């Protein structure tokens, strides 16, 4: 969240390790192109792709980049501005030996000298997680952890598989880079609506005084996908929904929704308050965890296969594609207020939302006139696909007698602002500006894994659910003591 800081226009070298991978073609390159198109990177920024492929050179890599951007629907004039012999280069690291990283260091210095760059560098690890330690060590031993300017290391998720592996990866990273240089990326935090949580809470006196156990009954956070595992079976079989979504995306949102007011709107105070939330979460009762795996069903009227019938998935797989968890935050603000986290693949609708359910009035004085159960006020923050919020409340319907009806105040970003930037655009700019607010700290990573590792070690039975449903019916039981069901997406 750079707040317009022009330091992001400093000339720099953006080095992508894993430059021929899927993430680069789908997300990073289009995002860099969008930033270049609106001159957000400055005219003197250079991209150096790094990969194990020895058959690529500068020009063949540019051909690859042009194809990726064209496949993403980028206009040719924009592609020409991004992919040029002044902007994009390639260097192989072949087998990733120390000698290969020394050659990379020499190429970095050569590209900087030829393009008049001052030594500001971003190293983006768009790599499989298993090679993170090797890449970090290679960069450090080759002296690429320091430069005449600033140096920043971006590490994609997942950051570890459990507490022990996250601690080990932090140890390797800290052997070669300072914590202030490390940017652990969670693209979910780049979404405007997620960022807006802080402004929504702390800039509006209407809401912050209500944001506590006295006024709020429960909070629901849902990230639902219609898609199945797609081409990610090799990764997903070893991960599952808890590692892939709950431990990072949903828990990040939960800490933003639950944190105390930071002493300043700056990275360190905000990150400290988020970690405090995690330290306040009670150990998870395995009875409060529901896991599922999608069976065959219909999505948008089309038959889709079961998870076990997807290419690359074991026929007896016990990998969860759905998780619902009830968390309890034991602090002064949230004592007695359950937080419900839910995510799944092949669900009925693509939707990401935060629902704040307020408490019902203590006395229903209108019951003699309208015998139906009063609904609680609720705030629904839509993260995607249609970013905005709805505040639901009760009104009297026109006409004789007293008939209570539900209505809402409605806001959508698309109705007020131009198209929102992609999450990666926001986060790339923040890296270049040196703003770590939306990135994950070492302490947050370890506190989160400390919370979920016991669940991974004692997983409940993985239940089947039909594709196109909202997951196993048992997930509804997590809310049963509140007399409510999960809120349907808006």
Phi and psi in degrees as a GROMACS rama.xvg file:
@    title "Ramachandran Plot"
@    xaxis  label "Phi"
@    yaxis  label "Psi"
@TYPE xy
-83.2142  -12.4695  UNK-2
54.5115  33.793  UNK-3
79.9445  11.2352  UNK-4
-59.3922  120.382  UNK-5
-77.1821  -2.48968  UNK-6
-61.1105  -20.6744  UNK-7
-65.0294  -13.4915  UNK-8
-88.4647  4.1378  UNK-9
-59.4069  138.47  UNK-10
-61.6859  139.431  UNK-11
-157.045  164.695  UNK-12
-110.393  123.093  UNK-13
-103.332  104.17  UNK-14
-99.3986  123.051  UNK-15
-110.712  111.587  UNK-16
-88.3148  124.915  UNK-17
94.6578  34.4936  UNK-18
-69.5642  -16.1396  UNK-19
-101.086  10.734  UNK-20
-82.8893  172.427  UNK-21
-64.0977  -40.6795  UNK-22
-59.9168  -39.2251  UNK-23
-66.1531  -46.5277  UNK-24
-66.3294  -37.089  UNK-25
-83.9905  -37.3772  UNK-26
-121.935  -55.902  UNK-27
-66.4915  -49.6315  UNK-28
-64.3648  -46.0842  UNK-29
-60.2024  -35.435  UNK-30
-69.757  -43.4345  UNK-31
-61.8004  -40.0434  UNK-32
-60.4693  -43.0289  UNK-33
-63.6359  -39.1994  UNK-34
-67.4804  -40.4186  UNK-35
-65.9344  -38.279  UNK-36
-61.5553  -33.5807  UNK-37
-103.827  19.2007  UNK-38
58.4963  30.8582  UNK-39
-79.5155  -19.2667  UNK-40
-93.5765  -8.81368  UNK-41
85.148  157.854  UNK-42
-75.252  -18.3838  UNK-43
-112.672  47.9733  UNK-44
-111.06  142.958  UNK-45
-130.255  143.249  UNK-46
-110.372  129.601  UNK-47
-118.492  109.479  UNK-48
-80.6097  138.004  UNK-49
-128.492  129.997  UNK-50
-151.501  171.394  UNK-51
-83.1835  -12.8737  UNK-52
-69.411  123.153  UNK-53
-89.3109  -13.5292  UNK-54
-79.6382  -11.8701  UNK-55
-86.1839  145.297  UNK-56
-129.975  -171.567  UNK-57
-54.4187  -50.0865  UNK-58
-71.862  -40.9615  UNK-59
-67.729  -31.1216  UNK-60
-68.1591  -37.5828  UNK-61
-64.0693  -38.3251  UNK-62
-59.849  -43.3087  UNK-63
-61.4109  -42.5662  UNK-64
-64.8083  -41.3591  UNK-65
-59.9669  -41.6865  UNK-66
-65.3601  -44.36  UNK-67
-59.0701  -43.4944  UNK-68
-69.8545  -38.5008  UNK-69
-63.865  -41.4279  UNK-70
-62.713  -27.634  UNK-71
-84.6715  2.36542  UNK-72
82.4487  20.5474  UNK-73
-79.1856  133.561  UNK-74
-61.0046  148.657  UNK-75
-60.4749  -35.4949  UNK-76
-66.2817  -34.9762  UNK-77
-70.0572  -40.4475  UNK-78
-59.6215  -42.6231  UNK-79
-62.7543  -34.4492  UNK-80
-70.7278  -34.9964  UNK-81
-82.2197  -48.3877  UNK-82
-98.7386  97.3249  UNK-83
-143.034  167.775  UNK-84
-75.4127  -0.294429  UNK-85
-100.836  -11.0448  UNK-86
-116.794  -38.57  UNK-87
-124.035  133.934  UNK-88
-136.783  171.014  UNK-89
-140.217  144.213  UNK-90
-142.378  130.47  UNK-91
-86.1867  147.288  UNK-92
-113.914  11.9344  UNK-93
44.1545  -107.793  UNK-94
-93.5915  1.76171  UNK-95
73.5494  30.1655  UNK-96
-78.7017  165.019  UNK-97
-55.1454  -35.9935  UNK-98
-65.9408  -37.4034  UNK-99
-62.0187  -40.5038  UNK-100
-71.8125  -29.4655  UNK-101
-65.3689  -39.2627  UNK-102
-65.2043  -37.6725  UNK-103
-62.1634  -43.6901  UNK-104
-60.451  -40.5847  UNK-105
-65.5154  -38.9677  UNK-106
-68.9296  -38.0152  UNK-107
-58.2224  -47.6708  UNK-108
-64.4737  -37.7915  UNK-109
-63.7382  -48.3053  UNK-110
-62.1174  -40.9666  UNK-111
-63.5732  -43.337  UNK-112
-65.3859  -45.0729  UNK-113
-67.1556  -25.5105  UNK-114
-108.614  9.14375  UNK-115
64.317  36.2318  UNK-116
-87.5386  147.154  UNK-117
-87.6039  0.337005  UNK-118
103.428  11.365  UNK-119
-81.5794  128.917  UNK-120
-138.666  139.776  UNK-121
-115.387  129.68  UNK-122
-112.44  111.938  UNK-123
-105.294  117.6  UNK-124
-90.0541  88.0959  UNK-125
-93.0291  61.4097  UNK-126
-125.411  162.483  UNK-127
-61.0572  140.692  UNK-128
-55.2122  -31.5181  UNK-129
-65.1834  -21.4835  UNK-130
-101.438  3.82945  UNK-131
-52.3524  -51.9139  UNK-132
-59.4084  -40.6614  UNK-133
-64.4523  -42.4615  UNK-134
-67.0054  -43.7472  UNK-135
-62.6518  -44.334  UNK-136
-64.5458  -41.3711  UNK-137
-61.2988  -44.354  UNK-138
-62.9532  -44.9936  UNK-139
-64.8608  -46.4678  UNK-140
-66.8142  -25.1477  UNK-141
-85.6291  2.30615  UNK-142
80.9424  11.8017  UNK-143
-84.4344  4.4575  UNK-144
-85.1933  -3.92316  UNK-145
-138.122  153.974  UNK-146
-158.436  179.423  UNK-147
-68.7299  -28.3249  UNK-148
-106.137  -138.7  UNK-149
-99.8651  153.64  UNK-150
-131.296  129.743  UNK-151
-130.989  137.903  UNK-152
-111.633  123.604  UNK-153
-107.848  125.333  UNK-154
-117.1  122.822  UNK-155
-72.3956  159.208  UNK-156
-78.8587  158.639  UNK-157
-81.2453  139.13  UNK-158
-95.5409  86.6229  UNK-159
91.268  164.763  UNK-160
-110.757  -16.4837  UNK-161
-165.111  -175.248  UNK-162
-61.6158  -45.8381  UNK-163
-62.9103  -44.1552  UNK-164
-70.0597  -34.2211  UNK-165
-66.2713  -41.0769  UNK-166
-64.1014  -39.9649  UNK-167
-65.1383  -41.2995  UNK-168
-68.2593  -38.8684  UNK-169
-60.4392  -39.9972  UNK-170
-61.4837  -46.345  UNK-171
-61.8321  -45.7564  UNK-172
-60.7022  -41.2719  UNK-173
-75.2502  -17.5083  UNK-174
-69.9044  -23.2359  UNK-175
-121.188  -22.425  UNK-176
-133.404  147.009  UNK-177
-72.4559  151.874  UNK-178
-58.1858  -33.1956  UNK-179
-67.715  -16.0479  UNK-180
-90.6592  -12.7703  UNK-181
-97.8945  128.324  UNK-182
-122.355  99.3692  UNK-183
-84.8907  113.108  UNK-184
-89.7528  133.727  UNK-185
-128.042  101.639  UNK-186
-60.4775  -19.885  UNK-187
-62.088  -31.1075  UNK-188
-75.6196  -9.55237  UNK-189
-82.0021  -8.61166  UNK-190
-71.9703  133.518  UNK-191
-56.696  -38.8837  UNK-192
-69.3001  -34.2301  UNK-193
-66.3807  -45.0584  UNK-194
-60.8949  -35.8576  UNK-195
-67.8062  -14.6858  UNK-196
-54.2276  -42.3975  UNK-197
-66.9324  -44.5112  UNK-198
-66.1016  -43.5805  UNK-199
-56.8745  -45.0821  UNK-200
-74.1378  -50.2556  UNK-201
-96.0618  -6.48708  UNK-202
-106.409  0.552127  UNK-203
-126.006  106.744  UNK-204
-64.2744  -16.6608  UNK-205
-64.5333  -35.2981  UNK-206
-102.291  -42.3403  UNK-207
-57.455  -39.6965  UNK-208
-64.9109  -19.4343  UNK-209
-92.0881  -5.40979  UNK-210
-87.3839  66.4831  UNK-211
-162.328  178.399  UNK-212
-64.1594  -23.3975  UNK-213
-71.4407  -30.6313  UNK-214
-112.744  -22.9338  UNK-215
-107.46  132.619  UNK-216
-88.7263  -41.4939  UNK-217
-163.201  163.981  UNK-218
-132.784  132.029  UNK-219
-116.184  136.153  UNK-220
-127.077  118.141  UNK-221
-124.085  133.157  UNK-222
-126.321  102.741  UNK-223
-110.15  137.428  UNK-224
-121.81  141.132  UNK-225
-83.2063  -29.1175  UNK-226
-68.2902  154.765  UNK-227
-91.1771  -154.273  UNK-228
-72.4952  -18.7157  UNK-229
54.0096  -128.05  UNK-230
-93.6655  12.5185  UNK-231
-102.65  18.6891  UNK-232
-58.3567  -39.403  UNK-233
-59.4211  -41.4104  UNK-234
-76.0267  -46.6608  UNK-235
-66.8247  -34.839  UNK-236
-58.4454  -32.3694  UNK-237
-92.8287  -0.98653  UNK-238
-115.41  -70.0642  UNK-239
86.4573  168.518  UNK-240
-66.5096  -32.115  UNK-241
-66.6629  -47.6262  UNK-242
-69.2743  -39.6935  UNK-243
-73.3915  -33.398  UNK-244
-129.154  -47.2047  UNK-245
-66.7171  -50.6407  UNK-246
-61.6455  -27.3731  UNK-247
-112.758  -74.5445  UNK-248
-54.4087  -59.4129  UNK-249
-69.1304  -35.2976  UNK-250
-71.5315  -33.6904  UNK-251
-59.1625  -47.341  UNK-252
-62.9816  -41.188  UNK-253
-60.1569  -42.1872  UNK-254
-69.1203  -33.3716  UNK-255
-66.5096  -40.0381  UNK-256
-70.6927  -28.2897  UNK-257
-104.001  -11.4971  UNK-258
-65.5088  157.053  UNK-259
-78.5049  168.719  UNK-260
-66.5705  121.353  UNK-261
-71.4821  158.15  UNK-262
-70.1608  -17.7718  UNK-263
-155.798  156.67  UNK-264
-84.9141  68.6614  UNK-265
-137.863  164.478  UNK-266
-59.6123  -53.4189  UNK-267
-62.8608  -47.144  UNK-268
-61.7524  -39.8315  UNK-269
-64.9379  -44.3864  UNK-270
-66.32  -36.3473  UNK-271
-62.6408  -42.6871  UNK-272
-66.7528  -34.8229  UNK-273
-64.8856  -41.0379  UNK-274
-65.4618  -37.6907  UNK-275
-58.8018  -37.3826  UNK-276
-59.8128  -47.7773  UNK-277
-61.5936  -37.236  UNK-278
-69.0291  -17.5718  UNK-279
-92.9622  -9.74971  UNK-280
-74.2555  129.356  UNK-281
-67.3664  151.487  UNK-282
-51.4886  138.623  UNK-283
-76.3832  125.867  UNK-284
-76.4979  123.674  UNK-285
-61.2299  -19.7744  UNK-286
-69.5995  -15.5528  UNK-287
-99.991  22.3589  UNK-288
-126.052  128.594  UNK-289
-121.126  127.17  UNK-290
-120.229  145.519  UNK-291
-142.328  168.251  UNK-292
-139.82  131.518  UNK-293
-72.9934  135.525  UNK-294
-95.4213  -177.671  UNK-295
-64.402  153.804  UNK-296
-177.874  -158.757  UNK-297
-123.908  135.109  UNK-298
-123.849  120.298  UNK-299
51.4626  41.4293  UNK-300
80.0719  -0.504366  UNK-301
-108.534  139.231  UNK-302
-67.4768  135.222  UNK-303
-129.43  149.04  UNK-304
-78.5115  164.743  UNK-305
-69.7962  159.248  UNK-306
-56.4067  -42.9989  UNK-307
-68.1297  -13.3698  UNK-308
-98.2017  2.00309  UNK-309
-75.4835  147.996  UNK-310
-58.6157  130.342  UNK-311
88.7097  -0.632241  UNK-312
-100.57  134.755  UNK-313
-64.7572  141.854  UNK-314
-66.5694  -21.4545  UNK-315
-111.797  24.2079  UNK-316
-56.8348  137.439  UNK-317
-111.106  19.4702  UNK-318
-70.4761  132.212  UNK-319
-83.4565  133.794  UNK-320
-108.045  1.06807  UNK-321
-143.405  137.569  UNK-322
-141.734  135.071  UNK-323
-128.64  132.475  UNK-324
-135.665  141.619  UNK-325
-106.513  123.517  UNK-326
-113.409  149.154  UNK-327
-122.613  124.893  UNK-328
-100.85  113.049  UNK-329
-95.2889  76.226  UNK-330
-140.842  179.248  UNK-331
-63.0369  -40.0149  UNK-332
-71.4472  -38.3905  UNK-333
-116.785  7.183  UNK-334
-53.4248  125.739  UNK-335
84.9408  0.24839  UNK-336
-104.38  109.154  UNK-337
-75.7074  142.389  UNK-338
-108.748  126.207  UNK-339
-110.095  125.064  UNK-340
-113.658  131.86  UNK-341
-142.399  134.095  UNK-342
-149.093  153.673  UNK-343
-172.79  157.907  UNK-344
-100.019  157.232  UNK-345
55.1372  40.2476  UNK-346
-90.3986  175.526  UNK-347
-65.9828  -25.9076  UNK-348
-154.517  140.835  UNK-349
-76.8143  120.429  UNK-350
-165.315  139.92  UNK-351
-128.413  124.193  UNK-352
-152.91  156.867  UNK-353
-116.323  128.468  UNK-354
-119.665  120.835  UNK-355
-103.961  112.001  UNK-356
-95.5078  116.889  UNK-357
-84.3147  162.084  UNK-358
-72.8607  150.066  UNK-359
-76.6769  156.845  UNK-360
-59.1589  144.857  UNK-361
-70.3763  -25.3108  UNK-362
-130.389  129.1  UNK-363
-95.3822  83.818  UNK-364
-70.3401  -14.588  UNK-365
-93.8109  5.13825  UNK-366
-58.4886  -38.7675  UNK-367
-60.2903  -23.4009  UNK-368
-98.5654  -34.5075  UNK-369
-139.104  102.902  UNK-370
-77.7507  -6.17888  UNK-371
-73.8493  158.168  UNK-372
-67.3195  130.722  UNK-373
-71.6645  142.271  UNK-374
-93.6834  145.806  UNK-375
-74.7051  152.669  UNK-376
-63.6531  147.443  UNK-377
-147.547  147.892  UNK-378
-112.114  119.923  UNK-379
-111.295  113.725  UNK-380
-100.496  111.59  UNK-381
-86.8132  116.498  UNK-382
-85.8637  -39.3025  UNK-383
-162.279  154.227  UNK-384
-89.0702  -13.4881  UNK-385
-115.645  87.2275  UNK-386
-62.8239  134.418  UNK-387
160.673  -157.956  UNK-388
-152.008  159.419  UNK-389
-132.489  130.343  UNK-390
-108.332  113.105  UNK-391
-96.1238  138.067  UNK-392
-150.604  170.346  UNK-393
-98.7166  140.842  UNK-394
-136.171  164.863  UNK-395
-86.5761  126.752  UNK-396
-71.0836  142.661  UNK-397
-60.2822  150.307  UNK-398
119.557  177.843  UNK-399
-69.2076  156.31  UNK-400
75.7581  -173.955  UNK-401
-119.586  101.167  UNK-402
-114.115  120.549  UNK-403
-89.0955  133.809  UNK-404
-134.267  147.072  UNK-405
-89.6267  135.289  UNK-406
-138.561  -179.578  UNK-407
-151.781  154.861  UNK-408
-96.6169  133.183  UNK-409
-125.375  133.668  UNK-410
-139.503  135.749  UNK-411
-133.746  133.165  UNK-412
-55.5991  -40.9104  UNK-413
-63.6889  -20.8236  UNK-414
-85.4351  -11.7782  UNK-415
-120.468  -36.8706  UNK-416
-115.961  163.349  UNK-417
-65.4615  169.768  UNK-418
-50.2063  135.44  UNK-419
-73.7211  147.385  UNK-420
-67.7199  151.317  UNK-421
-64.2155  152.299  UNK-422
-56.0972  -41.5948  UNK-423
-65.9765  -30.6393  UNK-424
-61.4566  -46.913  UNK-425
-60.5939  -46.0572  UNK-426
-72.0597  -36.9554  UNK-427
-61.3637  -44.5636  UNK-428
-60.9668  -40.5875  UNK-429
-63.2936  -38.4713  UNK-430
-60.5758  -46.9663  UNK-431
-66.0717  -34.1956  UNK-432
-77.6484  -12.8892  UNK-433
75.934  32.0816  UNK-434
-107.53  105.938  UNK-435
-90.3722  10.8824  UNK-436
-53.734  -43.8071  UNK-437
-91.5912  13.8786  UNK-438
-112.484  161.617  UNK-439
-91.3539  128.223  UNK-440
-81.8146  163.39  UNK-441
-60.9369  -40.7333  UNK-442
-68.9409  -35.6544  UNK-443
-65.0848  -45.3344  UNK-444
-56.5421  -48.139  UNK-445
-70.6766  -36.2096  UNK-446
-66.1192  -37.7419  UNK-447
-66.9853  -46.8324  UNK-448
-65.0069  -33.5252  UNK-449
-60.9946  -32.6619  UNK-450
-73.8081  -41.4093  UNK-451
-98.9711  -17.3542  UNK-452
-57.6227  -42.1056  UNK-453
-59.4225  -32.1938  UNK-454
-67.8663  -42.0694  UNK-455
-63.2232  -32.6164  UNK-456
-81.6447  -13.17  UNK-457
-139.596  52.897  UNK-458
-64.7062  140.564  UNK-459
-72.5437  170.501  UNK-460
-59.0241  134.29  UNK-461
-85.4423  116.71  UNK-462
-95.2213  145.324  UNK-463
-77.8736  149.083  UNK-464
-144.497  148.388  UNK-465
-73.1882  134.703  UNK-466
-57.463  136.382  UNK-467
93.9008  -1.85457  UNK-468
-98.7622  -170.267  UNK-469
-105.463  27.6442  UNK-470
95.6813  -177.247  UNK-471
-59.3213  141.562  UNK-472
-60.9258  -26.3443  UNK-473
-62.1137  -20.4084  UNK-474
-65.2259  -27.4562  UNK-475
-66.9813  -27.3957  UNK-476
-65.9173  -20.8868  UNK-477
-63.0324  -25.1377  UNK-478
-104.064  3.07248  UNK-479
-61.8212  -33.1765  UNK-480
-69.5787  -15.3861  UNK-481
-92.4925  -6.69961  UNK-482
67.6316  32.6944  UNK-483
-140.385  168.054  UNK-484
-113.131  171.262  UNK-485
-59.7946  140.865  UNK-486
-73.2658  130.308  UNK-487
-69.1861  143.308  UNK-488
-59.2601  147.062  UNK-489
